[in-house]
Amino acid sequence: MNTSVVIVCAGNSTRMGGVNKILLPLGDRLVIGVTMQAFQKCESVSEIVIVARESDIPAIKSEAEAAGITKLAACTTGGSTRQESVINGIKMISKEAELVAVHDGARPLVKPVHIEKVIRDASVFGGATLGVPVKDTIKTVDDGLITDTPPRSSLYITQTPQIFKRSLYFEGIDFALEHGLDFTDDCQLVEAIGGKVAMTTGDYTNIKITTPEDIKLAEVLMKL
């Protein structure tokens, strides 16, 4: 289906010492270049919109050109929260978009085959997100004490992209704005209005680069 992708990379990178992680070198490219290339390769993706700090946009556009990205349709600035940043990006997508995909700019190792898989699931269920089963036992803790042990078989680590039918996602945005809700996860927008979101299993290499050590790990994973 005709899918517009909003790549969000407007954070402050405080855990990277103020250096924007999306502009760090990764292989022969920058992190954001590798991220864009994954979506460039997807036949179902019609356009890419980048949400970033205003000061980073020139470098992102330069990297897009160097990386051979032809699907970059627009760059816009972020808001004060992730939700606001995503909405800024949504305002830039084509009116012809059937599906809206939201992806973290700091997840450069997402595989095109998994992106297409999430797109297919979203077209069936209305929404879908990439994720992987947790490997460790998870504990619920209150005031330093364990209160519960959720069954591991039902727990997943949620990744991106998170993809939704346009009308459903817009309904979720309207609901959040009307009720003053601010979500850090796009699935929550759809969950809040009773929409179904499928969990599409990907793999554990789709890491989010958060600290300097993650760049070194990503370099290794790229060679697998």
Z-matrix of the N, CA and C atoms (Angstrom, degrees):
N
C 1 1.462
C 2 1.523 1 110.39
N 3 1.317 2 115.73 1 161.46
C 4 1.451 3 122.49 2 -179.67
C 5 1.523 4 109.58 3 -70.42
N 6 1.329 5 116.69 4 107.24
C 7 1.462 6 121.96 5 -172.18
C 8 1.526 7 111.76 6 -116.83
N 9 1.327 8 115.74 7 126.96
C 10 1.461 9 121.82 8 173.23
C 11 1.524 10 108.48 9 -99.91
N 12 1.315 11 115.91 10 133.04
C 13 1.462 12 121.26 11 -176.21
C 14 1.524 13 110.43 12 -110.03
N 15 1.316 14 116.24 13 126.62
C 16 1.461 15 122.07 14 173.86
C 17 1.525 16 107.36 15 -105.84
N 18 1.320 17 116.33 16 114.54
C 19 1.463 18 121.60 17 178.84
C 20 1.526 19 108.24 18 -101.02
N 21 1.336 20 114.99 19 118.74
C 22 1.462 21 120.68 20 -173.78
C 23 1.517 22 110.33 21 -99.28
N 24 1.315 23 115.97 22 123.35
C 25 1.479 24 120.40 23 178.68
C 26 1.530 25 109.74 24 -149.98
N 27 1.333 26 114.85 25 50.09
C 28 1.460 27 120.18 26 -176.10
C 29 1.520 28 113.19 27 -106.24
N 30 1.344 29 117.19 28 13.30
C 31 1.458 30 120.61 29 -178.43
C 32 1.515 31 113.14 30 -71.04
N 33 1.328 32 114.95 31 172.42
C 34 1.469 33 120.69 32 -177.54
C 35 1.520 34 114.11 33 -90.27
N 36 1.343 35 117.27 34 -8.42
C 37 1.468 36 122.07 35 178.21
C 38 1.518 37 112.32 36 54.43
N 39 1.331 38 116.52 37 41.59
C 40 1.461 39 119.61 38 -177.79
C 41 1.525 40 112.18 39 -63.73
N 42 1.354 41 116.50 40 -33.83
C 43 1.471 42 119.15 41 -179.57
C 44 1.518 43 112.35 42 -78.57
N 45 1.330 44 116.33 43 -4.12
C 46 1.469 45 120.60 44 175.47
C 47 1.525 46 110.66 45 -106.33
N 48 1.324 47 115.78 46 17.74
C 49 1.455 48 119.87 47 179.28
C 50 1.515 49 113.35 48 69.84
N 51 1.337 50 116.30 49 27.34
C 52 1.460 51 120.65 50 178.67
C 53 1.508 52 114.22 51 87.70
N 54 1.338 53 118.27 52 -10.42
C 55 1.468 54 121.78 53 178.38
C 56 1.518 55 108.11 54 -81.37
N 57 1.334 56 117.33 55 127.65
C 58 1.457 57 119.67 56 -178.50
C 59 1.522 58 109.73 57 -69.16
N 60 1.323 59 115.83 58 115.92
C 61 1.461 60 121.31 59 -175.64
C 62 1.507 61 113.59 60 -60.55
N 63 1.328 62 117.80 61 -29.15
C 64 1.465 63 119.63 62 -177.41
C 65 1.526 64 112.42 63 -71.24
N 66 1.328 65 116.76 64 -14.77
C 67 1.472 66 120.80 65 -179.90
C 68 1.527 67 112.43 66 -103.54
N 69 1.330 68 116.86 67 9.08
C 70 1.455 69 120.63 68 176.38
C 71 1.527 70 110.29 69 -80.57
N 72 1.324 71 117.60 70 149.43
C 73 1.475 72 120.26 71 178.28
C 74 1.529 73 111.26 72 -65.70
N 75 1.328 74 115.53 73 140.79
C 76 1.460 75 121.78 74 175.04
C 77 1.525 76 107.15 75 -145.50
N 78 1.317 77 115.83 76 108.03
C 79 1.458 78 119.27 77 -172.78
C 80 1.520 79 110.01 78 64.44
N 81 1.337 80 116.51 79 -130.12
C 82 1.465 81 121.08 80 179.94
C 83 1.523 82 112.79 81 -89.95
N 84 1.309 83 116.94 82 0.13
C 85 1.457 84 121.34 83 -174.50
C 86 1.522 85 110.11 84 -128.05
N 87 1.332 86 116.47 85 -175.76
C 88 1.451 87 122.08 86 168.58
C 89 1.529 88 108.01 87 -92.97
N 90 1.318 89 116.60 88 163.31
C 91 1.461 90 120.47 89 -178.96
C 92 1.523 91 111.26 90 -53.67
N 93 1.331 92 117.55 91 -47.83
C 94 1.467 93 120.16 92 -177.88
C 95 1.527 94 111.68 93 -65.74
N 96 1.311 95 116.84 94 -30.08
C 97 1.461 96 120.07 95 177.32
C 98 1.518 97 111.55 96 -66.75
N 99 1.325 98 116.38 97 -42.48
C 100 1.472 99 120.81 98 177.92
C 101 1.527 100 110.00 99 -64.70
N 102 1.337 101 116.30 100 -40.38
C 103 1.463 102 120.73 101 178.40
C 104 1.522 103 110.94 102 -61.23
N 105 1.317 104 116.79 103 -48.27
C 106 1.466 105 120.69 104 -179.00
C 107 1.521 106 111.50 105 -63.42
N 108 1.320 107 117.20 106 -36.83
C 109 1.461 108 120.46 107 -179.20
C 110 1.521 109 112.31 108 -62.15
N 111 1.341 110 117.53 109 -34.58
C 112 1.468 111 120.95 110 178.91
C 113 1.524 112 110.73 111 -60.77
N 114 1.334 113 116.99 112 -41.64
C 115 1.463 114 120.87 113 -179.45
C 116 1.526 115 111.71 114 -80.23
N 117 1.317 116 116.64 115 -30.42
C 118 1.460 117 120.95 116 175.67
C 119 1.521 118 110.83 117 -57.49
N 120 1.319 119 116.80 118 -35.14
C 121 1.465 120 122.12 119 -176.26
C 122 1.535 121 113.35 120 -78.13
N 123 1.328 122 117.73 121 -10.15
C 124 1.466 123 121.08 122 -175.90
C 125 1.523 124 111.36 123 -87.83
N 126 1.305 125 115.78 124 122.17
C 127 1.467 126 120.86 125 -178.97
C 128 1.522 127 111.69 126 -62.83
N 129 1.317 128 117.90 127 -32.54
C 130 1.471 129 121.58 128 -177.06
C 131 1.521 130 113.29 129 -76.46
N 132 1.328 131 117.06 130 -13.59
C 133 1.468 132 121.37 131 -179.32
C 134 1.518 133 109.60 132 -88.58
N 135 1.326 134 115.74 133 122.27
C 136 1.467 135 120.20 134 -178.21
C 137 1.520 136 113.04 135 -97.18
N 138 1.345 137 116.78 136 -27.67
C 139 1.466 138 118.72 137 -178.05
C 140 1.518 139 110.03 138 -157.89
N 141 1.332 140 114.51 139 158.25
C 142 1.461 141 123.01 140 178.01
C 143 1.517 142 108.85 141 -124.71
N 144 1.322 143 116.73 142 132.24
C 145 1.463 144 122.92 143 173.89
C 146 1.525 145 107.83 144 -119.03
N 147 1.308 146 116.13 145 130.08
C 148 1.466 147 121.50 146 -179.79
C 149 1.520 148 109.92 147 -104.09
N 150 1.341 149 115.89 148 133.63
C 151 1.464 150 121.53 149 173.15
C 152 1.520 151 107.03 150 -113.41
N 153 1.329 152 116.48 151 119.58
C 154 1.465 153 119.92 152 -173.30
C 155 1.527 154 111.11 153 -150.25
N 156 1.316 155 115.09 154 171.76
C 157 1.456 156 119.32 155 172.35
C 158 1.528 157 108.59 156 -65.63
N 159 1.309 158 115.83 157 141.93
C 160 1.471 159 119.87 158 -176.18
C 161 1.528 160 111.70 159 -55.65
N 162 1.326 161 116.37 160 -37.80
C 163 1.463 162 120.40 161 -177.65
C 164 1.528 163 112.64 162 -68.26
N 165 1.342 164 117.05 163 -19.83
C 166 1.469 165 120.90 164 -178.20
C 167 1.530 166 113.72 165 -93.21
N 168 1.315 167 117.03 166 -14.06
C 169 1.461 168 120.20 167 -173.67
C 170 1.530 169 113.29 168 -60.51
N 171 1.342 170 120.33 169 -43.61
C 172 1.469 171 118.65 170 177.96
C 173 1.526 172 113.17 171 -57.84
N 174 1.336 173 116.99 172 -41.46
C 175 1.464 174 120.34 173 179.19
C 176 1.527 175 111.13 174 -67.00
N 177 1.321 176 117.15 175 -36.66
C 178 1.463 177 120.92 176 179.06
C 179 1.531 178 110.54 177 -66.34
N 180 1.312 179 116.87 178 -43.73
C 181 1.464 180 120.52 179 178.34
C 182 1.521 181 110.97 180 -62.69
N 183 1.325 182 116.63 181 -40.44
C 184 1.459 183 121.32 182 178.16
C 185 1.525 184 110.77 183 -63.38
N 186 1.333 185 116.38 184 -42.70
C 187 1.457 186 120.99 185 179.07
C 188 1.522 187 110.90 186 -66.19
N 189 1.323 188 117.85 187 -38.36
C 190 1.461 189 121.48 188 178.08
C 191 1.527 190 110.91 189 -60.14
N 192 1.309 191 116.00 190 -42.53
C 193 1.467 192 119.96 191 178.81
C 194 1.524 193 110.82 192 -66.01
N 195 1.327 194 116.39 193 -43.41
C 196 1.460 195 120.65 194 -179.17
C 197 1.527 196 111.70 195 -66.65
N 198 1.347 197 116.55 196 -30.86
C 199 1.468 198 121.61 197 -177.50
C 200 1.526 199 112.64 198 -88.19
N 201 1.312 200 117.41 199 -0.05
C 202 1.456 201 120.94 200 178.26
C 203 1.516 202 113.88 201 74.76
N 204 1.333 203 116.73 202 32.29
C 205 1.462 204 120.98 203 -178.80
C 206 1.531 205 109.38 204 -85.65
N 207 1.316 206 116.37 205 111.60
C 208 1.473 207 121.29 206 179.80
C 209 1.529 208 112.15 207 -99.21
N 210 1.329 209 116.91 208 -11.95
C 211 1.468 210 120.44 209 -176.11
C 212 1.527 211 113.30 210 -92.43
N 213 1.335 212 118.13 211 0.65
C 214 1.456 213 120.18 212 179.26
C 215 1.529 214 108.90 213 -69.68
N 216 1.335 215 116.39 214 112.94
C 217 1.462 216 121.27 215 -175.79
C 218 1.517 217 112.42 216 -96.01
N 219 1.348 218 117.23 217 -32.27
C 220 1.462 219 119.64 218 -176.14
C 221 1.511 220 110.61 219 -164.54
N 222 1.334 221 114.58 220 156.61
C 223 1.462 222 122.26 221 170.07
C 224 1.522 223 106.99 222 -126.31
N 225 1.317 224 116.24 223 139.00
C 226 1.459 225 120.25 224 178.56
C 227 1.518 226 108.96 225 -141.87
N 228 1.322 227 116.02 226 167.05
C 229 1.461 228 120.24 227 -176.38
C 230 1.523 229 111.19 228 -90.25
N 231 1.322 230 115.38 229 156.41
C 232 1.453 231 121.26 230 -178.84
C 233 1.510 232 112.86 231 -84.32
N 234 1.352 233 115.01 232 173.75
C 235 1.449 234 121.43 233 177.32
C 236 1.515 235 110.77 234 -105.70
N 237 1.324 236 116.30 235 -163.80
C 238 1.459 237 120.45 236 -177.16
C 239 1.525 238 112.14 237 -81.58
N 240 1.342 239 117.70 238 -16.33
C 241 1.464 240 122.38 239 176.10
C 242 1.519 241 108.73 240 -130.95
N 243 1.334 242 115.73 241 166.97
C 244 1.468 243 119.09 242 177.89
C 245 1.519 244 110.70 243 -60.65
N 246 1.335 245 116.88 244 -43.07
C 247 1.458 246 120.09 245 -179.57
C 248 1.522 247 111.53 246 -59.36
N 249 1.322 248 116.72 247 -43.17
C 250 1.461 249 120.38 248 178.37
C 251 1.526 250 110.73 249 -63.42
N 252 1.328 251 116.25 250 -38.51
C 253 1.462 252 120.17 251 179.17
C 254 1.531 253 111.11 252 -63.76
N 255 1.335 254 115.46 253 -43.95
C 256 1.466 255 119.57 254 179.25
C 257 1.527 256 110.21 255 -62.38
N 258 1.320 257 116.92 256 -43.51
C 259 1.468 258 120.29 257 -179.95
C 260 1.523 259 110.62 258 -61.54
N 261 1.328 260 117.02 259 -38.92
C 262 1.472 261 119.73 260 176.28
C 263 1.526 262 111.01 261 -59.38
N 264 1.340 263 115.55 262 -39.50
C 265 1.458 264 119.26 263 178.06
C 266 1.509 265 112.32 264 -70.10
N 267 1.336 266 116.94 265 -39.93
C 268 1.459 267 121.79 266 179.78
C 269 1.530 268 110.90 267 -59.10
N 270 1.315 269 116.77 268 -34.87
C 271 1.464 270 120.81 269 -179.88
C 272 1.533 271 112.43 270 -63.10
N 273 1.331 272 116.59 271 -17.44
C 274 1.468 273 120.80 272 -175.23
C 275 1.528 274 113.33 273 -98.39
N 276 1.338 275 118.14 274 -5.73
C 277 1.467 276 118.76 275 -173.96
C 278 1.523 277 110.83 276 -77.57
N 279 1.320 278 114.62 277 161.23
C 280 1.455 279 121.94 278 -179.21
C 281 1.527 280 111.37 279 -67.64
N 282 1.311 281 116.57 280 148.64
C 283 1.460 282 121.78 281 176.81
C 284 1.524 283 111.02 282 -69.43
N 285 1.320 284 116.93 283 -17.71
C 286 1.467 285 120.98 284 -179.10
C 287 1.530 286 112.76 285 -84.98
N 288 1.306 287 117.05 286 -5.81
C 289 1.469 288 119.91 287 -177.19
C 290 1.525 289 110.85 288 -63.54
N 291 1.324 290 115.61 289 129.47
C 292 1.469 291 121.20 290 176.14
C 293 1.526 292 111.28 291 -92.83
N 294 1.334 293 115.76 292 -35.30
C 295 1.457 294 122.13 293 178.74
C 296 1.517 295 109.51 294 -123.73
N 297 1.333 296 115.65 295 147.92
C 298 1.460 297 122.61 296 175.99
C 299 1.523 298 108.52 297 -116.34
N 300 1.313 299 116.63 298 125.25
C 301 1.465 300 121.78 299 177.93
C 302 1.524 301 109.09 300 -112.33
N 303 1.323 302 116.27 301 134.62
C 304 1.463 303 121.19 302 176.63
C 305 1.522 304 107.67 303 -117.37
N 306 1.335 305 116.23 304 128.94
C 307 1.456 306 120.79 305 -176.00
C 308 1.517 307 110.36 306 -136.63
N 309 1.335 308 115.59 307 145.40
C 310 1.462 309 121.35 308 175.40
C 311 1.525 310 109.32 309 -76.60
N 312 1.318 311 116.36 310 127.12
C 313 1.460 312 119.47 311 178.40
C 314 1.512 313 112.87 312 -60.97
N 315 1.336 314 116.36 313 -23.41
C 316 1.463 315 121.57 314 -178.12
C 317 1.527 316 112.66 315 -89.83
N 318 1.340 317 117.60 316 16.64
C 319 1.475 318 121.76 317 172.37
C 320 1.533 319 108.31 318 -113.74
N 321 1.324 320 117.25 319 74.70
C 322 1.474 321 120.19 320 -174.49
C 323 1.519 322 114.54 321 -77.27
N 324 1.339 323 118.50 322 -15.81
C 325 1.461 324 120.21 323 -172.18
C 326 1.520 325 113.63 324 -94.49
N 327 1.326 326 117.46 325 10.24
C 328 1.459 327 119.99 326 176.89
C 329 1.534 328 108.95 327 -61.50
N 330 1.310 329 116.05 328 137.81
C 331 1.465 330 120.86 329 -176.00
C 332 1.529 331 111.05 330 -92.75
N 333 1.340 332 117.16 331 136.54
C 334 1.471 333 120.17 332 177.93
C 335 1.522 334 113.45 333 -53.16
N 336 1.337 335 117.63 334 -37.34
C 337 1.466 336 120.12 335 179.82
C 338 1.525 337 111.17 336 -63.06
N 339 1.325 338 117.14 337 -33.65
C 340 1.463 339 120.60 338 178.40
C 341 1.529 340 110.88 339 -76.94
N 342 1.317 341 116.78 340 -34.95
C 343 1.471 342 120.20 341 175.62
C 344 1.523 343 109.50 342 -59.75
N 345 1.322 344 116.46 343 -47.73
C 346 1.470 345 120.75 344 179.97
C 347 1.532 346 110.85 345 -62.75
N 348 1.328 347 116.37 346 -34.30
C 349 1.461 348 121.22 347 179.05
C 350 1.528 349 110.98 348 -65.69
N 351 1.333 350 117.49 349 -42.51
C 352 1.457 351 121.29 350 177.82
C 353 1.527 352 110.50 351 -66.22
N 354 1.316 353 116.81 352 -39.60
C 355 1.467 354 120.94 353 177.81
C 356 1.525 355 110.40 354 -59.25
N 357 1.326 356 116.64 355 -44.86
C 358 1.471 357 119.87 356 179.48
C 359 1.529 358 110.94 357 -62.47
N 360 1.331 359 117.47 358 -43.21
C 361 1.458 360 120.64 359 -179.62
C 362 1.528 361 111.18 360 -65.90
N 363 1.327 362 116.88 361 -39.97
C 364 1.467 363 120.35 362 179.37
C 365 1.517 364 111.17 363 -64.68
N 366 1.318 365 117.07 364 -34.86
C 367 1.459 366 120.31 365 179.72
C 368 1.525 367 111.62 366 -68.28
N 369 1.333 368 116.18 367 -24.74
C 370 1.470 369 121.19 368 179.54
C 371 1.529 370 111.28 369 -88.07
N 372 1.334 371 117.27 370 -48.58
C 373 1.461 372 121.73 371 -172.49
C 374 1.528 373 113.80 372 -94.88
N 375 1.310 374 116.91 373 -14.94
C 376 1.457 375 120.88 374 -176.07
C 377 1.514 376 112.04 375 101.77
N 378 1.333 377 116.56 376 -30.40
C 379 1.455 378 121.72 377 177.38
C 380 1.512 379 110.31 378 -155.45
N 381 1.326 380 116.36 379 151.84
C 382 1.463 381 121.45 380 177.99
C 383 1.513 382 109.04 381 -158.53
N 384 1.320 383 115.05 382 151.09
C 385 1.459 384 120.62 383 176.65
C 386 1.522 385 109.70 384 -134.92
N 387 1.296 386 116.23 385 148.73
C 388 1.454 387 120.68 386 174.51
C 389 1.523 388 108.88 387 -80.49
N 390 1.331 389 116.12 388 143.90
C 391 1.455 390 120.22 389 178.95
C 392 1.512 391 111.20 390 -169.60
N 393 1.317 392 115.36 391 174.93
C 394 1.469 393 121.11 392 -179.61
C 395 1.526 394 109.39 393 -139.52
N 396 1.341 395 118.22 394 149.61
C 397 1.466 396 120.26 395 177.02
C 398 1.532 397 110.99 396 -63.69
N 399 1.329 398 116.51 397 144.62
C 400 1.464 399 119.07 398 176.04
C 401 1.526 400 109.02 399 -69.12
N 402 1.313 401 116.56 400 147.18
C 403 1.456 402 121.79 401 179.33
C 404 1.525 403 112.06 402 -97.52
N 405 1.322 404 116.57 403 -26.12
C 406 1.457 405 121.19 404 -175.51
C 407 1.531 406 111.29 405 -101.28
N 408 1.305 407 115.72 406 160.50
C 409 1.457 408 120.74 407 172.40
C 410 1.527 409 108.78 408 -74.52
N 411 1.327 410 116.30 409 131.04
C 412 1.458 411 122.10 410 -177.39
C 413 1.526 412 109.81 411 -103.98
N 414 1.314 413 116.49 412 137.00
C 415 1.457 414 122.52 413 178.34
C 416 1.532 415 110.07 414 -115.59
N 417 1.323 416 115.92 415 140.25
C 418 1.457 417 121.43 416 169.15
C 419 1.526 418 107.93 417 -91.38
N 420 1.345 419 115.70 418 127.80
C 421 1.464 420 120.33 419 -173.76
C 422 1.526 421 110.08 420 -124.19
N 423 1.317 422 116.31 421 136.15
C 424 1.459 423 122.35 422 176.10
C 425 1.524 424 108.62 423 -131.55
N 426 1.314 425 116.36 424 121.27
C 427 1.464 426 121.86 425 179.13
C 428 1.527 427 111.57 426 55.62
N 429 1.326 428 114.97 427 39.78
C 430 1.456 429 120.61 428 175.77
C 431 1.511 430 115.32 429 82.85
N 432 1.347 431 117.66 430 -0.81
C 433 1.457 432 120.93 431 -178.33
C 434 1.520 433 110.98 432 -116.83
N 435 1.327 434 116.73 433 140.28
C 436 1.455 435 122.01 434 178.43
C 437 1.523 436 109.42 435 -69.83
N 438 1.330 437 115.43 436 128.59
C 439 1.464 438 120.35 437 -179.76
C 440 1.529 439 112.50 438 -112.79
N 441 1.337 440 117.21 439 -19.12
C 442 1.462 441 118.45 440 -177.83
C 443 1.520 442 109.56 441 -163.64
N 444 1.332 443 115.50 442 156.80
C 445 1.459 444 122.68 443 173.93
C 446 1.528 445 107.73 444 -126.99
N 447 1.339 446 117.09 445 94.43
C 448 1.467 447 119.83 446 -178.92
C 449 1.530 448 110.56 447 -62.66
N 450 1.334 449 117.87 448 145.48
C 451 1.465 450 120.23 449 178.88
C 452 1.523 451 111.15 450 -62.50
N 453 1.312 452 116.64 451 123.64
C 454 1.463 453 121.93 452 -175.19
C 455 1.517 454 112.43 453 -60.35
N 456 1.329 455 117.14 454 -30.53
C 457 1.462 456 120.73 455 -176.61
C 458 1.521 457 113.52 456 -62.74
N 459 1.345 458 116.38 457 -19.93
C 460 1.459 459 119.60 458 -178.06
C 461 1.524 460 113.31 459 -104.66
N 462 1.332 461 117.20 460 5.06
C 463 1.466 462 121.16 461 -176.56
C 464 1.527 463 111.94 462 -104.52
N 465 1.325 464 115.78 463 133.30
C 466 1.458 465 122.05 464 178.98
C 467 1.528 466 110.22 465 -129.17
N 468 1.322 467 116.31 466 147.14
C 469 1.460 468 122.24 467 170.36
C 470 1.527 469 106.56 468 -86.34
N 471 1.312 470 116.39 469 119.75
C 472 1.464 471 120.28 470 -177.33
C 473 1.520 472 110.59 471 -84.51
N 474 1.330 473 115.16 472 130.98
C 475 1.454 474 121.80 473 178.68
C 476 1.537 475 109.02 474 -115.86
N 477 1.303 476 116.42 475 -163.77
C 478 1.461 477 122.70 476 169.28
C 479 1.529 478 107.37 477 -133.18
N 480 1.332 479 117.88 478 157.88
C 481 1.462 480 127.16 479 14.63
C 482 1.521 481 113.83 480 -77.31
N 483 1.336 482 113.09 481 153.54
C 484 1.453 483 122.33 482 169.55
C 485 1.529 484 106.06 483 -114.08
N 486 1.324 485 116.05 484 125.01
C 487 1.470 486 120.78 485 -167.72
C 488 1.518 487 110.41 486 -126.64
N 489 1.349 488 115.69 487 139.21
C 490 1.461 489 120.82 488 -175.15
C 491 1.526 490 110.83 489 -143.26
N 492 1.330 491 114.83 490 152.89
C 493 1.450 492 118.88 491 170.51
C 494 1.522 493 108.03 492 -63.78
N 495 1.314 494 115.31 493 138.87
C 496 1.465 495 121.11 494 -172.66
C 497 1.534 496 112.33 495 -52.26
N 498 1.335 497 116.93 496 -50.97
C 499 1.468 498 120.52 497 -175.55
C 500 1.526 499 111.43 498 -61.94
N 501 1.328 500 117.28 499 -39.72
C 502 1.460 501 121.77 500 -179.48
C 503 1.522 502 110.75 501 -66.19
N 504 1.311 503 116.38 502 -43.80
C 505 1.467 504 120.24 503 -178.67
C 506 1.527 505 111.44 504 -66.54
N 507 1.327 506 116.08 505 -40.55
C 508 1.462 507 119.81 506 178.58
C 509 1.528 508 110.86 507 -64.71
N 510 1.334 509 116.62 508 -35.65
C 511 1.455 510 120.48 509 176.72
C 512 1.530 511 109.99 510 -63.92
N 513 1.336 512 116.11 511 -39.65
C 514 1.451 513 120.50 512 177.74
C 515 1.521 514 112.42 513 -64.55
N 516 1.316 515 116.32 514 -40.88
C 517 1.468 516 120.62 515 177.64
C 518 1.524 517 110.50 516 -62.64
N 519 1.331 518 116.43 517 -45.81
C 520 1.468 519 120.23 518 179.89
C 521 1.523 520 111.03 519 -60.01
N 522 1.335 521 116.23 520 -41.21
C 523 1.466 522 120.66 521 179.86
C 524 1.533 523 110.58 522 -63.40
N 525 1.329 524 116.32 523 -45.20
C 526 1.467 525 120.39 524 -178.98
C 527 1.529 526 111.26 525 -63.12
N 528 1.319 527 116.78 526 -43.15
C 529 1.465 528 120.44 527 -179.32
C 530 1.527 529 111.09 528 -67.29
N 531 1.328 530 115.66 529 -40.08
C 532 1.469 531 120.57 530 -178.74
C 533 1.526 532 111.66 531 -64.79
N 534 1.336 533 116.05 532 -34.21
C 535 1.467 534 120.00 533 -176.01
C 536 1.530 535 112.82 534 -103.56
N 537 1.317 536 117.74 535 8.07
C 538 1.454 537 120.84 536 177.33
C 539 1.509 538 114.14 537 66.35
N 540 1.333 539 116.49 538 32.93
C 541 1.463 540 121.38 539 -178.96
C 542 1.514 541 110.34 540 -95.26
N 543 1.323 542 115.75 541 143.98
C 544 1.463 543 120.16 542 178.77
C 545 1.522 544 108.28 543 -132.83
N 546 1.331 545 116.29 544 110.28
C 547 1.454 546 121.82 545 -175.17
C 548 1.525 547 111.12 546 -102.86
N 549 1.318 548 115.88 547 147.87
C 550 1.468 549 121.00 548 176.26
C 551 1.522 550 111.60 549 -96.04
N 552 1.328 551 116.03 550 -5.04
C 553 1.453 552 121.77 551 -177.19
C 554 1.527 553 107.84 552 -131.85
N 555 1.328 554 117.70 553 130.20
C 556 1.455 555 120.63 554 -174.62
C 557 1.520 556 112.75 555 -68.89
N 558 1.317 557 117.92 556 -28.48
C 559 1.464 558 120.48 557 176.60
C 560 1.520 559 110.71 558 -58.48
N 561 1.326 560 116.70 559 -33.64
C 562 1.459 561 120.29 560 -177.85
C 563 1.522 562 111.99 561 -62.80
N 564 1.330 563 117.40 562 -30.24
C 565 1.457 564 120.77 563 177.21
C 566 1.524 565 110.56 564 -60.62
N 567 1.322 566 115.18 565 -43.96
C 568 1.463 567 120.54 566 -178.58
C 569 1.525 568 110.93 567 -77.78
N 570 1.330 569 116.81 568 -38.44
C 571 1.461 570 120.45 569 177.20
C 572 1.535 571 110.80 570 -59.77
N 573 1.327 572 116.62 571 -36.16
C 574 1.462 573 121.64 572 -176.53
C 575 1.521 574 112.78 573 -64.75
N 576 1.334 575 117.42 574 -24.34
C 577 1.465 576 120.37 575 179.74
C 578 1.533 577 111.23 576 -105.31
N 579 1.337 578 116.17 577 13.18
C 580 1.451 579 120.88 578 176.58
C 581 1.510 580 115.35 579 82.12
N 582 1.326 581 117.23 580 14.92
C 583 1.459 582 120.94 581 179.33
C 584 1.517 583 111.90 582 -77.06
N 585 1.327 584 115.45 583 155.30
C 586 1.466 585 120.98 584 178.49
C 587 1.530 586 109.74 585 -91.67
N 588 1.324 587 115.21 586 137.26
C 589 1.469 588 121.55 587 177.01
C 590 1.518 589 108.54 588 -128.44
N 591 1.305 590 116.98 589 120.77
C 592 1.464 591 121.35 590 179.27
C 593 1.522 592 110.18 591 -83.02
N 594 1.329 593 116.04 592 145.30
C 595 1.466 594 121.22 593 173.33
C 596 1.527 595 107.71 594 -97.02
N 597 1.311 596 115.67 595 111.05
C 598 1.460 597 122.12 596 -179.73
C 599 1.519 598 108.64 597 -95.73
N 600 1.312 599 116.67 598 119.74
C 601 1.461 600 120.34 599 -176.04
C 602 1.523 601 111.18 600 -75.10
N 603 1.327 602 115.12 601 125.04
C 604 1.454 603 120.98 602 176.40
C 605 1.513 604 109.96 603 -109.74
N 606 1.340 605 117.52 604 -128.77
C 607 1.457 606 119.93 605 174.73
C 608 1.521 607 110.83 606 -144.25
N 609 1.329 608 115.24 607 172.16
C 610 1.464 609 121.13 608 -171.58
C 611 1.529 610 112.89 609 -81.00
N 612 1.326 611 117.77 610 -3.33
C 613 1.465 612 119.71 611 178.91
C 614 1.530 613 112.14 612 -80.81
N 615 1.314 614 117.21 613 -11.15
C 616 1.465 615 121.26 614 -178.86
C 617 1.527 616 109.92 615 -79.98
N 618 1.316 617 115.19 616 62.31
C 619 1.467 618 121.05 617 -175.87
C 620 1.526 619 110.99 618 -80.28
N 621 1.326 620 114.58 619 156.93
C 622 1.457 621 120.41 620 173.56
C 623 1.524 622 108.42 621 -102.10
N 624 1.314 623 116.12 622 123.09
C 625 1.460 624 120.46 623 -179.22
C 626 1.527 625 108.64 624 -76.24
N 627 1.315 626 115.34 625 115.71
C 628 1.457 627 121.72 626 -175.73
C 629 1.519 628 112.47 627 -123.62
N 630 1.331 629 117.00 628 -37.93
C 631 1.465 630 122.17 629 -178.86
C 632 1.534 631 109.24 630 -121.85
N 633 1.344 632 118.07 631 164.54
C 634 1.470 633 120.46 632 179.82
C 635 1.528 634 112.97 633 -56.14
N 636 1.324 635 117.70 634 -32.25
C 637 1.465 636 120.24 635 -179.77
C 638 1.528 637 112.15 636 -64.92
N 639 1.341 638 116.16 637 -27.60
C 640 1.463 639 120.26 638 -178.62
C 641 1.528 640 112.30 639 -66.62
N 642 1.322 641 116.89 640 -29.98
C 643 1.465 642 120.34 641 177.25
C 644 1.522 643 109.81 642 -63.78
N 645 1.330 644 115.91 643 -43.71
C 646 1.466 645 119.84 644 179.32
C 647 1.524 646 111.01 645 -63.38
N 648 1.341 647 115.94 646 -39.35
C 649 1.466 648 120.46 647 178.40
C 650 1.526 649 110.15 648 -65.80
N 651 1.336 650 116.82 649 -42.91
C 652 1.454 651 120.59 650 179.45
C 653 1.529 652 111.75 651 -61.36
N 654 1.315 653 116.49 652 -38.01
C 655 1.467 654 120.82 653 177.91
C 656 1.536 655 110.08 654 -59.71
N 657 1.321 656 116.09 655 -41.79
C 658 1.462 657 120.91 656 179.42
C 659 1.525 658 110.20 657 -67.71
N 660 1.327 659 117.43 658 -45.69
C 661 1.458 660 122.18 659 -176.90
C 662 1.536 661 111.67 660 -63.77
N 663 1.323 662 116.75 661 -31.57
C 664 1.465 663 120.30 662 179.67
C 665 1.531 664 111.84 663 -64.27
N 666 1.324 665 116.16 664 -24.24
C 667 1.464 666 120.82 665 -176.55
C 668 1.516 667 112.96 666 -89.77
N 669 1.340 668 117.35 667 -6.04
C 670 1.467 669 120.14 668 -178.57
C 671 1.520 670 111.39 669 -73.64
